[in-house]
Amino acid sequence: MCKVFSHPKRLELINTLRENEMSAGELGERLGLAKANLSQHLAMMKERHILASRKEGNMVYYRIANSRLLQAFDILRAILFEHIRGDAALIDGIGGERTLKAGQL
C-alpha cells in the first residue's frame, strides 16, 4: 500500500475518486495521463485492492475499493505535510543562523 502512496499521480487518482467513480477515459483526461500510463497505475492499484472496477459495455469504471482507505490516505498525507513543515522550519532556521553569522562579521 505504501508503494501506492509513493507516486504523485496515484495520490491524485485517489483524490479524484474520493467522491464518485469515473471511467478510465474520464480519469485519463482529468489527470492528463496517457492511456498506457494510466492503465499501469490502475492495474497496480486494483491488484493491491485499492481500487475496484465494474464494466458497463465497453467502459470500465473505477472507484475506491474501501472507504476506510481514504482515512488512511488522509492520515498519511497529514503526517507527510507535518514532516515537510518541520523540514522547512529547519531550513529556515539554518538560513537564519547563516544570516546572523554573516551580519556578525
Phi and psi restraints in degrees (range 20) as a CNS / XPLOR table:
assign (resid 1 and name C) (resid 2 and name N)
       (resid 2 and name CA) (resid 2 and name C) 1.0 -62.9 20.0 2
assign (resid 2 and name N) (resid 2 and name CA)
       (resid 2 and name C) (resid 3 and name N) 1.0 -31.9 20.0 2
assign (resid 2 and name C) (resid 3 and name N)
       (resid 3 and name CA) (resid 3 and name C) 1.0 -62.9 20.0 2
assign (resid 3 and name N) (resid 3 and name CA)
       (resid 3 and name C) (resid 4 and name N) 1.0 -35.4 20.0 2
assign (resid 3 and name C) (resid 4 and name N)
       (resid 4 and name CA) (resid 4 and name C) 1.0 -62.0 20.0 2
assign (resid 4 and name N) (resid 4 and name CA)
       (resid 4 and name C) (resid 5 and name N) 1.0 -43.1 20.0 2
assign (resid 4 and name C) (resid 5 and name N)
       (resid 5 and name CA) (resid 5 and name C) 1.0 -77.1 20.0 2
assign (resid 5 and name N) (resid 5 and name CA)
       (resid 5 and name C) (resid 6 and name N) 1.0 -2.3 20.0 2
assign (resid 5 and name C) (resid 6 and name N)
       (resid 6 and name CA) (resid 6 and name C) 1.0 -91.8 20.0 2
assign (resid 6 and name N) (resid 6 and name CA)
       (resid 6 and name C) (resid 7 and name N) 1.0 -0.7 20.0 2
assign (resid 6 and name C) (resid 7 and name N)
       (resid 7 and name CA) (resid 7 and name C) 1.0 -121.3 20.0 2
assign (resid 7 and name N) (resid 7 and name CA)
       (resid 7 and name C) (resid 8 and name N) 1.0 128.5 20.0 2
assign (resid 7 and name C) (resid 8 and name N)
       (resid 8 and name CA) (resid 8 and name C) 1.0 -58.9 20.0 2
assign (resid 8 and name N) (resid 8 and name CA)
       (resid 8 and name C) (resid 9 and name N) 1.0 -37.1 20.0 2
assign (resid 8 and name C) (resid 9 and name N)
       (resid 9 and name CA) (resid 9 and name C) 1.0 -69.4 20.0 2
assign (resid 9 and name N) (resid 9 and name CA)
       (resid 9 and name C) (resid 10 and name N) 1.0 -34.1 20.0 2
assign (resid 9 and name C) (resid 10 and name N)
       (resid 10 and name CA) (resid 10 and name C) 1.0 -69.9 20.0 2
assign (resid 10 and name N) (resid 10 and name CA)
       (resid 10 and name C) (resid 11 and name N) 1.0 -35.7 20.0 2
assign (resid 10 and name C) (resid 11 and name N)
       (resid 11 and name CA) (resid 11 and name C) 1.0 -64.5 20.0 2
assign (resid 11 and name N) (resid 11 and name CA)
       (resid 11 and name C) (resid 12 and name N) 1.0 -42.1 20.0 2
assign (resid 11 and name C) (resid 12 and name N)
       (resid 12 and name CA) (resid 12 and name C) 1.0 -63.8 20.0 2
assign (resid 12 and name N) (resid 12 and name CA)
       (resid 12 and name C) (resid 13 and name N) 1.0 -37.9 20.0 2
assign (resid 12 and name C) (resid 13 and name N)
       (resid 13 and name CA) (resid 13 and name C) 1.0 -61.2 20.0 2
assign (resid 13 and name N) (resid 13 and name CA)
       (resid 13 and name C) (resid 14 and name N) 1.0 -45.8 20.0 2
assign (resid 13 and name C) (resid 14 and name N)
       (resid 14 and name CA) (resid 14 and name C) 1.0 -61.1 20.0 2
assign (resid 14 and name N) (resid 14 and name CA)
       (resid 14 and name C) (resid 15 and name N) 1.0 -45.2 20.0 2
assign (resid 14 and name C) (resid 15 and name N)
       (resid 15 and name CA) (resid 15 and name C) 1.0 -62.6 20.0 2
assign (resid 15 and name N) (resid 15 and name CA)
       (resid 15 and name C) (resid 16 and name N) 1.0 -39.0 20.0 2
assign (resid 15 and name C) (resid 16 and name N)
       (resid 16 and name CA) (resid 16 and name C) 1.0 -65.5 20.0 2
assign (resid 16 and name N) (resid 16 and name CA)
       (resid 16 and name C) (resid 17 and name N) 1.0 -36.7 20.0 2
assign (resid 16 and name C) (resid 17 and name N)
       (resid 17 and name CA) (resid 17 and name C) 1.0 -89.5 20.0 2
assign (resid 17 and name N) (resid 17 and name CA)
       (resid 17 and name C) (resid 18 and name N) 1.0 5.5 20.0 2
assign (resid 17 and name C) (resid 18 and name N)
       (resid 18 and name CA) (resid 18 and name C) 1.0 -55.3 20.0 2
assign (resid 18 and name N) (resid 18 and name CA)
       (resid 18 and name C) (resid 19 and name N) 1.0 -44.2 20.0 2
assign (resid 18 and name C) (resid 19 and name N)
       (resid 19 and name CA) (resid 19 and name C) 1.0 -93.8 20.0 2
assign (resid 19 and name N) (resid 19 and name CA)
       (resid 19 and name C) (resid 20 and name N) 1.0 -37.0 20.0 2
assign (resid 19 and name C) (resid 20 and name N)
       (resid 20 and name CA) (resid 20 and name C) 1.0 -157.1 20.0 2
assign (resid 20 and name N) (resid 20 and name CA)
       (resid 20 and name C) (resid 21 and name N) 1.0 168.1 20.0 2
assign (resid 20 and name C) (resid 21 and name N)
       (resid 21 and name CA) (resid 21 and name C) 1.0 -77.7 20.0 2
assign (resid 21 and name N) (resid 21 and name CA)
       (resid 21 and name C) (resid 22 and name N) 1.0 159.0 20.0 2
assign (resid 21 and name C) (resid 22 and name N)
       (resid 22 and name CA) (resid 22 and name C) 1.0 -144.1 20.0 2
assign (resid 22 and name N) (resid 22 and name CA)
       (resid 22 and name C) (resid 23 and name N) 1.0 155.8 20.0 2
assign (resid 22 and name C) (resid 23 and name N)
       (resid 23 and name CA) (resid 23 and name C) 1.0 -76.8 20.0 2
assign (resid 23 and name N) (resid 23 and name CA)
       (resid 23 and name C) (resid 24 and name N) 1.0 160.9 20.0 2
assign (resid 23 and name C) (resid 24 and name N)
       (resid 24 and name CA) (resid 24 and name C) 1.0 -59.6 20.0 2
assign (resid 24 and name N) (resid 24 and name CA)
       (resid 24 and name C) (resid 25 and name N) 1.0 -39.8 20.0 2
assign (resid 24 and name C) (resid 25 and name N)
       (resid 25 and name CA) (resid 25 and name C) 1.0 -61.4 20.0 2
assign (resid 25 and name N) (resid 25 and name CA)
       (resid 25 and name C) (resid 26 and name N) 1.0 -44.3 20.0 2
assign (resid 25 and name C) (resid 26 and name N)
       (resid 26 and name CA) (resid 26 and name C) 1.0 -63.1 20.0 2
assign (resid 26 and name N) (resid 26 and name CA)
       (resid 26 and name C) (resid 27 and name N) 1.0 -41.9 20.0 2
assign (resid 26 and name C) (resid 27 and name N)
       (resid 27 and name CA) (resid 27 and name C) 1.0 -63.2 20.0 2
assign (resid 27 and name N) (resid 27 and name CA)
       (resid 27 and name C) (resid 28 and name N) 1.0 -43.7 20.0 2
assign (resid 27 and name C) (resid 28 and name N)
       (resid 28 and name CA) (resid 28 and name C) 1.0 -59.8 20.0 2
assign (resid 28 and name N) (resid 28 and name CA)
       (resid 28 and name C) (resid 29 and name N) 1.0 -43.8 20.0 2
assign (resid 28 and name C) (resid 29 and name N)
       (resid 29 and name CA) (resid 29 and name C) 1.0 -65.2 20.0 2
assign (resid 29 and name N) (resid 29 and name CA)
       (resid 29 and name C) (resid 30 and name N) 1.0 -47.4 20.0 2
assign (resid 29 and name C) (resid 30 and name N)
       (resid 30 and name CA) (resid 30 and name C) 1.0 -63.6 20.0 2
assign (resid 30 and name N) (resid 30 and name CA)
       (resid 30 and name C) (resid 31 and name N) 1.0 -39.1 20.0 2
assign (resid 30 and name C) (resid 31 and name N)
       (resid 31 and name CA) (resid 31 and name C) 1.0 -92.5 20.0 2
assign (resid 31 and name N) (resid 31 and name CA)
       (resid 31 and name C) (resid 32 and name N) 1.0 -8.7 20.0 2
assign (resid 31 and name C) (resid 32 and name N)
       (resid 32 and name CA) (resid 32 and name C) 1.0 66.7 20.0 2
assign (resid 32 and name N) (resid 32 and name CA)
       (resid 32 and name C) (resid 33 and name N) 1.0 38.1 20.0 2
assign (resid 32 and name C) (resid 33 and name N)
       (resid 33 and name CA) (resid 33 and name C) 1.0 -108.8 20.0 2
assign (resid 33 and name N) (resid 33 and name CA)
       (resid 33 and name C) (resid 34 and name N) 1.0 143.0 20.0 2
assign (resid 33 and name C) (resid 34 and name N)
       (resid 34 and name CA) (resid 34 and name C) 1.0 -66.8 20.0 2
assign (resid 34 and name N) (resid 34 and name CA)
       (resid 34 and name C) (resid 35 and name N) 1.0 152.3 20.0 2
assign (resid 34 and name C) (resid 35 and name N)
       (resid 35 and name CA) (resid 35 and name C) 1.0 -53.4 20.0 2
assign (resid 35 and name N) (resid 35 and name CA)
       (resid 35 and name C) (resid 36 and name N) 1.0 -46.0 20.0 2
assign (resid 35 and name C) (resid 36 and name N)
       (resid 36 and name CA) (resid 36 and name C) 1.0 -64.3 20.0 2
assign (resid 36 and name N) (resid 36 and name CA)
       (resid 36 and name C) (resid 37 and name N) 1.0 -42.6 20.0 2
assign (resid 36 and name C) (resid 37 and name N)
       (resid 37 and name CA) (resid 37 and name C) 1.0 -66.1 20.0 2
assign (resid 37 and name N) (resid 37 and name CA)
       (resid 37 and name C) (resid 38 and name N) 1.0 -45.7 20.0 2
assign (resid 37 and name C) (resid 38 and name N)
       (resid 38 and name CA) (resid 38 and name C) 1.0 -60.5 20.0 2
assign (resid 38 and name N) (resid 38 and name CA)
       (resid 38 and name C) (resid 39 and name N) 1.0 -42.9 20.0 2
assign (resid 38 and name C) (resid 39 and name N)
       (resid 39 and name CA) (resid 39 and name C) 1.0 -58.6 20.0 2
assign (resid 39 and name N) (resid 39 and name CA)
       (resid 39 and name C) (resid 40 and name N) 1.0 -40.5 20.0 2
assign (resid 39 and name C) (resid 40 and name N)
       (resid 40 and name CA) (resid 40 and name C) 1.0 -63.6 20.0 2
assign (resid 40 and name N) (resid 40 and name CA)
       (resid 40 and name C) (resid 41 and name N) 1.0 -45.4 20.0 2
assign (resid 40 and name C) (resid 41 and name N)
       (resid 41 and name CA) (resid 41 and name C) 1.0 -62.4 20.0 2
assign (resid 41 and name N) (resid 41 and name CA)
       (resid 41 and name C) (resid 42 and name N) 1.0 -47.0 20.0 2
assign (resid 41 and name C) (resid 42 and name N)
       (resid 42 and name CA) (resid 42 and name C) 1.0 -62.5 20.0 2
assign (resid 42 and name N) (resid 42 and name CA)
       (resid 42 and name C) (resid 43 and name N) 1.0 -43.2 20.0 2
assign (resid 42 and name C) (resid 43 and name N)
       (resid 43 and name CA) (resid 43 and name C) 1.0 -62.7 20.0 2
assign (resid 43 and name N) (resid 43 and name CA)
       (resid 43 and name C) (resid 44 and name N) 1.0 -43.9 20.0 2
assign (resid 43 and name C) (resid 44 and name N)
       (resid 44 and name CA) (resid 44 and name C) 1.0 -63.5 20.0 2
assign (resid 44 and name N) (resid 44 and name CA)
       (resid 44 and name C) (resid 45 and name N) 1.0 -41.9 20.0 2
assign (resid 44 and name C) (resid 45 and name N)
       (resid 45 and name CA) (resid 45 and name C) 1.0 -72.1 20.0 2
assign (resid 45 and name N) (resid 45 and name CA)
       (resid 45 and name C) (resid 46 and name N) 1.0 -33.3 20.0 2
assign (resid 45 and name C) (resid 46 and name N)
       (resid 46 and name CA) (resid 46 and name C) 1.0 -70.3 20.0 2
assign (resid 46 and name N) (resid 46 and name CA)
       (resid 46 and name C) (resid 47 and name N) 1.0 -40.8 20.0 2
assign (resid 46 and name C) (resid 47 and name N)
       (resid 47 and name CA) (resid 47 and name C) 1.0 -59.7 20.0 2
assign (resid 47 and name N) (resid 47 and name CA)
       (resid 47 and name C) (resid 48 and name N) 1.0 -34.0 20.0 2
assign (resid 47 and name C) (resid 48 and name N)
       (resid 48 and name CA) (resid 48 and name C) 1.0 -92.9 20.0 2
assign (resid 48 and name N) (resid 48 and name CA)
       (resid 48 and name C) (resid 49 and name N) 1.0 11.1 20.0 2
assign (resid 48 and name C) (resid 49 and name N)
       (resid 49 and name CA) (resid 49 and name C) 1.0 63.1 20.0 2
assign (resid 49 and name N) (resid 49 and name CA)
       (resid 49 and name C) (resid 50 and name N) 1.0 29.4 20.0 2
assign (resid 49 and name C) (resid 50 and name N)
       (resid 50 and name CA) (resid 50 and name C) 1.0 -84.7 20.0 2
assign (resid 50 and name N) (resid 50 and name CA)
       (resid 50 and name C) (resid 51 and name N) 1.0 -39.9 20.0 2
assign (resid 50 and name C) (resid 51 and name N)
       (resid 51 and name CA) (resid 51 and name C) 1.0 -115.4 20.0 2
assign (resid 51 and name N) (resid 51 and name CA)
       (resid 51 and name C) (resid 52 and name N) 1.0 152.4 20.0 2
assign (resid 51 and name C) (resid 52 and name N)
       (resid 52 and name CA) (resid 52 and name C) 1.0 -122.2 20.0 2
assign (resid 52 and name N) (resid 52 and name CA)
       (resid 52 and name C) (resid 53 and name N) 1.0 157.7 20.0 2
assign (resid 52 and name C) (resid 53 and name N)
       (resid 53 and name CA) (resid 53 and name C) 1.0 -137.9 20.0 2
assign (resid 53 and name N) (resid 53 and name CA)
       (resid 53 and name C) (resid 54 and name N) 1.0 161.5 20.0 2
assign (resid 53 and name C) (resid 54 and name N)
       (resid 54 and name CA) (resid 54 and name C) 1.0 -142.5 20.0 2
assign (resid 54 and name N) (resid 54 and name CA)
       (resid 54 and name C) (resid 55 and name N) 1.0 148.7 20.0 2
assign (resid 54 and name C) (resid 55 and name N)
       (resid 55 and name CA) (resid 55 and name C) 1.0 -108.7 20.0 2
assign (resid 55 and name N) (resid 55 and name CA)
       (resid 55 and name C) (resid 56 and name N) 1.0 133.8 20.0 2
assign (resid 55 and name C) (resid 56 and name N)
       (resid 56 and name CA) (resid 56 and name C) 1.0 -131.8 20.0 2
assign (resid 56 and name N) (resid 56 and name CA)
       (resid 56 and name C) (resid 57 and name N) 1.0 103.6 20.0 2
assign (resid 56 and name C) (resid 57 and name N)
       (resid 57 and name CA) (resid 57 and name C) 1.0 66.1 20.0 2
assign (resid 57 and name N) (resid 57 and name CA)
       (resid 57 and name C) (resid 58 and name N) 1.0 -124.6 20.0 2
assign (resid 57 and name C) (resid 58 and name N)
       (resid 58 and name CA) (resid 58 and name C) 1.0 -100.6 20.0 2
assign (resid 58 and name N) (resid 58 and name CA)
       (resid 58 and name C) (resid 59 and name N) 1.0 9.8 20.0 2
assign (resid 58 and name C) (resid 59 and name N)
       (resid 59 and name CA) (resid 59 and name C) 1.0 -101.1 20.0 2
assign (resid 59 and name N) (resid 59 and name CA)
       (resid 59 and name C) (resid 60 and name N) 1.0 139.8 20.0 2
assign (resid 59 and name C) (resid 60 and name N)
       (resid 60 and name CA) (resid 60 and name C) 1.0 -113.6 20.0 2
assign (resid 60 and name N) (resid 60 and name CA)
       (resid 60 and name C) (resid 61 and name N) 1.0 128.0 20.0 2
assign (resid 60 and name C) (resid 61 and name N)
       (resid 61 and name CA) (resid 61 and name C) 1.0 -109.5 20.0 2
assign (resid 61 and name N) (resid 61 and name CA)
       (resid 61 and name C) (resid 62 and name N) 1.0 138.7 20.0 2
assign (resid 61 and name C) (resid 62 and name N)
       (resid 62 and name CA) (resid 62 and name C) 1.0 -116.6 20.0 2
assign (resid 62 and name N) (resid 62 and name CA)
       (resid 62 and name C) (resid 63 and name N) 1.0 148.6 20.0 2
assign (resid 62 and name C) (resid 63 and name N)
       (resid 63 and name CA) (resid 63 and name C) 1.0 -148.7 20.0 2
assign (resid 63 and name N) (resid 63 and name CA)
       (resid 63 and name C) (resid 64 and name N) 1.0 164.5 20.0 2
assign (resid 63 and name C) (resid 64 and name N)
       (resid 64 and name CA) (resid 64 and name C) 1.0 -68.2 20.0 2
assign (resid 64 and name N) (resid 64 and name CA)
       (resid 64 and name C) (resid 65 and name N) 1.0 128.9 20.0 2
assign (resid 64 and name C) (resid 65 and name N)
       (resid 65 and name CA) (resid 65 and name C) 1.0 -68.0 20.0 2
assign (resid 65 and name N) (resid 65 and name CA)
       (resid 65 and name C) (resid 66 and name N) 1.0 -35.9 20.0 2
assign (resid 65 and name C) (resid 66 and name N)
       (resid 66 and name CA) (resid 66 and name C) 1.0 -141.0 20.0 2
assign (resid 66 and name N) (resid 66 and name CA)
       (resid 66 and name C) (resid 67 and name N) 1.0 121.3 20.0 2
assign (resid 66 and name C) (resid 67 and name N)
       (resid 67 and name CA) (resid 67 and name C) 1.0 -61.7 20.0 2
assign (resid 67 and name N) (resid 67 and name CA)
       (resid 67 and name C) (resid 68 and name N) 1.0 -23.0 20.0 2
assign (resid 67 and name C) (resid 68 and name N)
       (resid 68 and name CA) (resid 68 and name C) 1.0 -67.0 20.0 2
assign (resid 68 and name N) (resid 68 and name CA)
       (resid 68 and name C) (resid 69 and name N) 1.0 -22.1 20.0 2
assign (resid 68 and name C) (resid 69 and name N)
       (resid 69 and name CA) (resid 69 and name C) 1.0 -58.6 20.0 2
assign (resid 69 and name N) (resid 69 and name CA)
       (resid 69 and name C) (resid 70 and name N) 1.0 -36.0 20.0 2
assign (resid 69 and name C) (resid 70 and name N)
       (resid 70 and name CA) (resid 70 and name C) 1.0 -64.4 20.0 2
assign (resid 70 and name N) (resid 70 and name CA)
       (resid 70 and name C) (resid 71 and name N) 1.0 -34.5 20.0 2
assign (resid 70 and name C) (resid 71 and name N)
       (resid 71 and name CA) (resid 71 and name C) 1.0 -64.2 20.0 2
assign (resid 71 and name N) (resid 71 and name CA)
       (resid 71 and name C) (resid 72 and name N) 1.0 -45.0 20.0 2
assign (resid 71 and name C) (resid 72 and name N)
       (resid 72 and name CA) (resid 72 and name C) 1.0 -62.5 20.0 2
assign (resid 72 and name N) (resid 72 and name CA)
       (resid 72 and name C) (resid 73 and name N) 1.0 -43.4 20.0 2
assign (resid 72 and name C) (resid 73 and name N)
       (resid 73 and name CA) (resid 73 and name C) 1.0 -58.3 20.0 2
assign (resid 73 and name N) (resid 73 and name CA)
       (resid 73 and name C) (resid 74 and name N) 1.0 -47.0 20.0 2
assign (resid 73 and name C) (resid 74 and name N)
       (resid 74 and name CA) (resid 74 and name C) 1.0 -64.5 20.0 2
assign (resid 74 and name N) (resid 74 and name CA)
       (resid 74 and name C) (resid 75 and name N) 1.0 -39.0 20.0 2
assign (resid 74 and name C) (resid 75 and name N)
       (resid 75 and name CA) (resid 75 and name C) 1.0 -65.4 20.0 2
assign (resid 75 and name N) (resid 75 and name CA)
       (resid 75 and name C) (resid 76 and name N) 1.0 -47.9 20.0 2
assign (resid 75 and name C) (resid 76 and name N)
       (resid 76 and name CA) (resid 76 and name C) 1.0 -62.0 20.0 2
assign (resid 76 and name N) (resid 76 and name CA)
       (resid 76 and name C) (resid 77 and name N) 1.0 -39.9 20.0 2
assign (resid 76 and name C) (resid 77 and name N)
       (resid 77 and name CA) (resid 77 and name C) 1.0 -63.6 20.0 2
assign (resid 77 and name N) (resid 77 and name CA)
       (resid 77 and name C) (resid 78 and name N) 1.0 -42.2 20.0 2
assign (resid 77 and name C) (resid 78 and name N)
       (resid 78 and name CA) (resid 78 and name C) 1.0 -62.8 20.0 2
assign (resid 78 and name N) (resid 78 and name CA)
       (resid 78 and name C) (resid 79 and name N) 1.0 -42.9 20.0 2
assign (resid 78 and name C) (resid 79 and name N)
       (resid 79 and name CA) (resid 79 and name C) 1.0 -62.9 20.0 2
assign (resid 79 and name N) (resid 79 and name CA)
       (resid 79 and name C) (resid 80 and name N) 1.0 -43.5 20.0 2
assign (resid 79 and name C) (resid 80 and name N)
       (resid 80 and name CA) (resid 80 and name C) 1.0 -60.4 20.0 2
assign (resid 80 and name N) (resid 80 and name CA)
       (resid 80 and name C) (resid 81 and name N) 1.0 -44.9 20.0 2
assign (resid 80 and name C) (resid 81 and name N)
       (resid 81 and name CA) (resid 81 and name C) 1.0 -63.2 20.0 2
assign (resid 81 and name N) (resid 81 and name CA)
       (resid 81 and name C) (resid 82 and name N) 1.0 -36.8 20.0 2
assign (resid 81 and name C) (resid 82 and name N)
       (resid 82 and name CA) (resid 82 and name C) 1.0 -62.1 20.0 2
assign (resid 82 and name N) (resid 82 and name CA)
       (resid 82 and name C) (resid 83 and name N) 1.0 -42.9 20.0 2
assign (resid 82 and name C) (resid 83 and name N)
       (resid 83 and name CA) (resid 83 and name C) 1.0 -63.5 20.0 2
assign (resid 83 and name N) (resid 83 and name CA)
       (resid 83 and name C) (resid 84 and name N) 1.0 -42.6 20.0 2
assign (resid 83 and name C) (resid 84 and name N)
       (resid 84 and name CA) (resid 84 and name C) 1.0 -62.4 20.0 2
assign (resid 84 and name N) (resid 84 and name CA)
       (resid 84 and name C) (resid 85 and name N) 1.0 -44.4 20.0 2
assign (resid 84 and name C) (resid 85 and name N)
       (resid 85 and name CA) (resid 85 and name C) 1.0 -63.2 20.0 2
assign (resid 85 and name N) (resid 85 and name CA)
       (resid 85 and name C) (resid 86 and name N) 1.0 -40.0 20.0 2
assign (resid 85 and name C) (resid 86 and name N)
       (resid 86 and name CA) (resid 86 and name C) 1.0 -64.0 20.0 2
assign (resid 86 and name N) (resid 86 and name CA)
       (resid 86 and name C) (resid 87 and name N) 1.0 -42.8 20.0 2
assign (resid 86 and name C) (resid 87 and name N)
       (resid 87 and name CA) (resid 87 and name C) 1.0 -63.7 20.0 2
assign (resid 87 and name N) (resid 87 and name CA)
       (resid 87 and name C) (resid 88 and name N) 1.0 -40.4 20.0 2
assign (resid 87 and name C) (resid 88 and name N)
       (resid 88 and name CA) (resid 88 and name C) 1.0 -65.2 20.0 2
assign (resid 88 and name N) (resid 88 and name CA)
       (resid 88 and name C) (resid 89 and name N) 1.0 -40.4 20.0 2
assign (resid 88 and name C) (resid 89 and name N)
       (resid 89 and name CA) (resid 89 and name C) 1.0 -64.6 20.0 2
assign (resid 89 and name N) (resid 89 and name CA)
       (resid 89 and name C) (resid 90 and name N) 1.0 -39.6 20.0 2
assign (resid 89 and name C) (resid 90 and name N)
       (resid 90 and name CA) (resid 90 and name C) 1.0 -62.8 20.0 2
assign (resid 90 and name N) (resid 90 and name CA)
       (resid 90 and name C) (resid 91 and name N) 1.0 -45.5 20.0 2
assign (resid 90 and name C) (resid 91 and name N)
       (resid 91 and name CA) (resid 91 and name C) 1.0 -64.0 20.0 2
assign (resid 91 and name N) (resid 91 and name CA)
       (resid 91 and name C) (resid 92 and name N) 1.0 -42.6 20.0 2
assign (resid 91 and name C) (resid 92 and name N)
       (resid 92 and name CA) (resid 92 and name C) 1.0 -61.4 20.0 2
assign (resid 92 and name N) (resid 92 and name CA)
       (resid 92 and name C) (resid 93 and name N) 1.0 -39.3 20.0 2
assign (resid 92 and name C) (resid 93 and name N)
       (resid 93 and name CA) (resid 93 and name C) 1.0 -64.3 20.0 2
assign (resid 93 and name N) (resid 93 and name CA)
       (resid 93 and name C) (resid 94 and name N) 1.0 -40.9 20.0 2
assign (resid 93 and name C) (resid 94 and name N)
       (resid 94 and name CA) (resid 94 and name C) 1.0 -66.6 20.0 2
assign (resid 94 and name N) (resid 94 and name CA)
       (resid 94 and name C) (resid 95 and name N) 1.0 -42.5 20.0 2
assign (resid 94 and name C) (resid 95 and name N)
       (resid 95 and name CA) (resid 95 and name C) 1.0 -62.0 20.0 2
assign (resid 95 and name N) (resid 95 and name CA)
       (resid 95 and name C) (resid 96 and name N) 1.0 -38.6 20.0 2
assign (resid 95 and name C) (resid 96 and name N)
       (resid 96 and name CA) (resid 96 and name C) 1.0 -65.8 20.0 2
assign (resid 96 and name N) (resid 96 and name CA)
       (resid 96 and name C) (resid 97 and name N) 1.0 -39.1 20.0 2
assign (resid 96 and name C) (resid 97 and name N)
       (resid 97 and name CA) (resid 97 and name C) 1.0 -64.0 20.0 2
assign (resid 97 and name N) (resid 97 and name CA)
       (resid 97 and name C) (resid 98 and name N) 1.0 -40.2 20.0 2
assign (resid 97 and name C) (resid 98 and name N)
       (resid 98 and name CA) (resid 98 and name C) 1.0 -64.1 20.0 2
assign (resid 98 and name N) (resid 98 and name CA)
       (resid 98 and name C) (resid 99 and name N) 1.0 -39.8 20.0 2
assign (resid 98 and name C) (resid 99 and name N)
       (resid 99 and name CA) (resid 99 and name C) 1.0 -64.7 20.0 2
assign (resid 99 and name N) (resid 99 and name CA)
       (resid 99 and name C) (resid 100 and name N) 1.0 -42.6 20.0 2
assign (resid 99 and name C) (resid 100 and name N)
       (resid 100 and name CA) (resid 100 and name C) 1.0 -61.1 20.0 2
assign (resid 100 and name N) (resid 100 and name CA)
       (resid 100 and name C) (resid 101 and name N) 1.0 -47.8 20.0 2
assign (resid 100 and name C) (resid 101 and name N)
       (resid 101 and name CA) (resid 101 and name C) 1.0 -61.7 20.0 2
assign (resid 101 and name N) (resid 101 and name CA)
       (resid 101 and name C) (resid 102 and name N) 1.0 -41.0 20.0 2
assign (resid 101 and name C) (resid 102 and name N)
       (resid 102 and name CA) (resid 102 and name C) 1.0 -66.1 20.0 2
assign (resid 102 and name N) (resid 102 and name CA)
       (resid 102 and name C) (resid 103 and name N) 1.0 -37.3 20.0 2
assign (resid 102 and name C) (resid 103 and name N)
       (resid 103 and name CA) (resid 103 and name C) 1.0 -71.3 20.0 2
assign (resid 103 and name N) (resid 103 and name CA)
       (resid 103 and name C) (resid 104 and name N) 1.0 -25.3 20.0 2
assign (resid 103 and name C) (resid 104 and name N)
       (resid 104 and name CA) (resid 104 and name C) 1.0 -77.2 20.0 2
assign (resid 104 and name N) (resid 104 and name CA)
       (resid 104 and name C) (resid 105 and name N) 1.0 -22.4 20.0 2
